[in-house]
């Protein structure tokens, strides 16, 4: 998996996530939102991906999203109890895939 800057009209950047076979064939876009996103992590089973979106609609807004490995079933998983000032730096699945751990910081 990799992220690529595309058609950047945003002050935050427009990065999308892609997967590709080890030989470079079959490049497939997983996201196409116009947001700054990346820092993706696979579940141990390889069936899900969690990643960070750092700018939504032109505003710094750190959220975590999860999707299936083929890009389907995308949705936010950032808990509502995180204040707006919480910057999610990384999100990773637990070994059994049942939980997601967030690494971040509060800022003012």
Buried (B, 14 or more C-beta within 10 A) or exposed (E): BEBEEEEEEBEBBBBBBBBEEEEEEEEEEBBEBBBBBBBBBBBEEEEBBBBBBBBBEEEEBBBBBBBEBEBEEBEEEBEEEBEEEBBBEBBBBEEEEEEBEBEBEEEE
